[in-house]
């Protein structure tokens, strides 16, 4: 599993994420967000270089609690987890290099 193209409603709880094993990227945003759509080329490039790292896109917004537990304020926000612990965060990435640097922290 690598790049995921669509944001989906919350399917994982914070407790499940805290107990996850290995590396994982959680991306918060929405399918209608222009900034989120504009960042997808950079996100896809970076994630395609790391096909072994799960990429989960979570639809965020009013009434969505998971993003609040991570303190998400701007979209897209990528949270880089290793064994359930946040190791890095990239908000509104402009290049795949920003994402690659964070991915190296969860290897």
Short mmCIF file of the C-alpha atoms (twelve columns), coordinates in Angstrom:
data_MODEL
# 
_entry.id   MODEL 
# 
loop_
_atom_site.group_PDB 
_atom_site.id 
_atom_site.type_symbol 
_atom_site.label_atom_id 
_atom_site.label_alt_id 
_atom_site.label_comp_id 
_atom_site.label_asym_id 
_atom_site.label_seq_id 
_atom_site.Cartn_x 
_atom_site.Cartn_y 
_atom_site.Cartn_z 
_atom_site.pdbx_PDB_model_num 
ATOM 1   C CA . UNK A 1   0.000   0.000  0.000  1 
ATOM 2   C CA . UNK A 2   1.358   3.375  -0.911 1 
ATOM 3   C CA . UNK A 3   -0.335  6.529  -2.159 1 
ATOM 4   C CA . UNK A 4   -4.063  6.758  -1.477 1 
ATOM 5   C CA . UNK A 5   -5.983  9.125  -3.748 1 
ATOM 6   C CA . UNK A 6   -9.216  9.869  -1.850 1 
ATOM 7   C CA . UNK A 7   -9.931  11.128 1.635  1 
ATOM 8   C CA . UNK A 8   -12.366 8.912  3.500  1 
ATOM 9   C CA . UNK A 9   -14.324 9.461  6.704  1 
ATOM 10  C CA . UNK A 10  -12.575 8.395  9.883  1 
ATOM 11  C CA . UNK A 11  -12.052 4.648  9.834  1 
ATOM 12  C CA . UNK A 12  -9.385  4.407  12.527 1 
ATOM 13  C CA . UNK A 13  -9.568  5.633  16.102 1 
ATOM 14  C CA . UNK A 14  -6.785  7.506  17.854 1 
ATOM 15  C CA . UNK A 15  -6.360  4.487  20.134 1 
ATOM 16  C CA . UNK A 16  -5.841  2.208  17.126 1 
ATOM 17  C CA . UNK A 17  -3.284  4.613  15.673 1 
ATOM 18  C CA . UNK A 18  -1.465  4.867  19.015 1 
ATOM 19  C CA . UNK A 19  -1.178  1.077  19.056 1 
ATOM 20  C CA . UNK A 20  -0.113  0.707  15.417 1 
ATOM 21  C CA . UNK A 21  3.155   -1.040 14.646 1 
ATOM 22  C CA . UNK A 22  5.734   0.276  12.213 1 
ATOM 23  C CA . UNK A 23  5.635   3.405  10.057 1 
ATOM 24  C CA . UNK A 24  2.442   5.059  8.806  1 
ATOM 25  C CA . UNK A 25  1.467   8.375  7.227  1 
ATOM 26  C CA . UNK A 26  -1.894  9.894  8.159  1 
ATOM 27  C CA . UNK A 27  -3.003  12.728 5.859  1 
ATOM 28  C CA . UNK A 28  -5.828  15.038 6.936  1 
ATOM 29  C CA . UNK A 29  -7.782  17.107 4.418  1 
ATOM 30  C CA . UNK A 30  -10.862 16.961 2.184  1 
ATOM 31  C CA . UNK A 31  -11.532 15.967 -1.409 1 
ATOM 32  C CA . UNK A 32  -12.922 19.450 -2.211 1 
ATOM 33  C CA . UNK A 33  -9.982  21.426 -0.737 1 
ATOM 34  C CA . UNK A 34  -8.040  23.232 -3.462 1 
ATOM 35  C CA . UNK A 35  -4.814  23.352 -1.435 1 
ATOM 36  C CA . UNK A 36  -5.143  19.605 -0.757 1 
ATOM 37  C CA . UNK A 37  -5.630  18.882 -4.460 1 
ATOM 38  C CA . UNK A 38  -2.671  21.103 -5.332 1 
ATOM 39  C CA . UNK A 39  -0.376  19.177 -2.967 1 
ATOM 40  C CA . UNK A 40  -1.260  15.729 -4.313 1 
ATOM 41  C CA . UNK A 41  1.469   15.558 -6.973 1 
ATOM 42  C CA . UNK A 42  4.184   16.097 -4.344 1 
ATOM 43  C CA . UNK A 43  2.525   13.670 -1.919 1 
ATOM 44  C CA . UNK A 44  2.101   10.997 -4.599 1 
ATOM 45  C CA . UNK A 45  5.728   11.327 -5.730 1 
ATOM 46  C CA . UNK A 46  7.032   10.910 -2.188 1 
ATOM 47  C CA . UNK A 47  4.706   8.054  -1.255 1 
ATOM 48  C CA . UNK A 48  5.392   6.182  -4.504 1 
ATOM 49  C CA . UNK A 49  9.066   6.107  -3.457 1 
ATOM 50  C CA . UNK A 50  8.033   4.360  -0.208 1 
ATOM 51  C CA . UNK A 51  5.414   1.761  -1.239 1 
ATOM 52  C CA . UNK A 52  5.942   -0.183 1.986  1 
ATOM 53  C CA . UNK A 53  4.694   2.676  4.192  1 
ATOM 54  C CA . UNK A 54  0.897   2.801  4.631  1 
ATOM 55  C CA . UNK A 55  -0.722  6.100  3.612  1 
ATOM 56  C CA . UNK A 56  -4.140  6.783  5.132  1 
ATOM 57  C CA . UNK A 57  -6.129  9.827  4.001  1 
ATOM 58  C CA . UNK A 58  -8.655  10.974 6.584  1 
ATOM 59  C CA . UNK A 59  -11.460 13.386 5.722  1 
ATOM 60  C CA . UNK A 60  -11.290 16.206 8.245  1 
ATOM 61  C CA . UNK A 61  -13.648 19.019 9.176  1 
ATOM 62  C CA . UNK A 62  -16.516 19.950 11.436 1 
ATOM 63  C CA . UNK A 63  -17.583 17.060 13.623 1 
ATOM 64  C CA . UNK A 64  -14.486 15.018 12.768 1 
ATOM 65  C CA . UNK A 65  -12.666 14.314 16.009 1 
ATOM 66  C CA . UNK A 66  -9.531  12.482 14.881 1 
ATOM 67  C CA . UNK A 67  -7.918  15.566 13.354 1 
ATOM 68  C CA . UNK A 68  -8.573  17.509 16.551 1 
ATOM 69  C CA . UNK A 69  -6.722  14.881 18.594 1 
ATOM 70  C CA . UNK A 70  -3.663  15.622 16.448 1 
ATOM 71  C CA . UNK A 71  -4.164  19.402 16.617 1 
ATOM 72  C CA . UNK A 72  -4.747  19.691 12.857 1 
ATOM 73  C CA . UNK A 73  -5.534  23.272 11.862 1 
ATOM 74  C CA . UNK A 74  -4.552  23.457 8.164  1 
ATOM 75  C CA . UNK A 75  -4.975  21.090 5.238  1 
ATOM 76  C CA . UNK A 76  -3.363  19.023 4.065  1 
ATOM 77  C CA . UNK A 77  -1.562  17.955 7.217  1 
ATOM 78  C CA . UNK A 78  0.584   14.831 7.079  1 
ATOM 79  C CA . UNK A 79  1.381   13.112 10.362 1 
ATOM 80  C CA . UNK A 80  4.268   10.637 10.262 1 
ATOM 81  C CA . UNK A 81  3.881   7.887  12.851 1 
ATOM 82  C CA . UNK A 82  6.279   5.179  13.947 1 
ATOM 83  C CA . UNK A 83  4.847   2.568  16.301 1 
ATOM 84  C CA . UNK A 84  1.976   4.936  17.078 1 
ATOM 85  C CA . UNK A 85  4.175   7.901  17.997 1 
ATOM 86  C CA . UNK A 86  4.307   11.112 15.966 1 
ATOM 87  C CA . UNK A 87  7.834   11.523 14.633 1 
ATOM 88  C CA . UNK A 88  7.268   14.316 12.099 1 
ATOM 89  C CA . UNK A 89  4.598   16.549 10.603 1 
ATOM 90  C CA . UNK A 90  4.372   18.360 7.269  1 
ATOM 91  C CA . UNK A 91  1.637   20.940 6.701  1 
ATOM 92  C CA . UNK A 92  0.783   22.130 3.191  1 
ATOM 93  C CA . UNK A 93  3.794   20.547 1.474  1 
ATOM 94  C CA . UNK A 94  5.039   22.281 -1.638 1 
ATOM 95  C CA . UNK A 95  7.595   19.708 -2.773 1 
ATOM 96  C CA . UNK A 96  8.128   15.991 -2.378 1 
ATOM 97  C CA . UNK A 97  11.481  16.753 -0.665 1 
ATOM 98  C CA . UNK A 98  9.616   18.031 2.415  1 
ATOM 99  C CA . UNK A 99  7.716   14.769 2.616  1 
ATOM 100 C CA . UNK A 100 10.777  12.604 1.847  1 
ATOM 101 C CA . UNK A 101 12.656  14.172 4.769  1 
ATOM 102 C CA . UNK A 102 9.806   13.307 7.139  1 
ATOM 103 C CA . UNK A 103 9.531   9.778  5.713  1 
ATOM 104 C CA . UNK A 104 13.191  9.181  6.558  1 
ATOM 105 C CA . UNK A 105 12.347  9.830  10.224 1 
ATOM 106 C CA . UNK A 106 9.923   6.905  10.360 1 
ATOM 107 C CA . UNK A 107 12.041  4.326  8.517  1 
# 
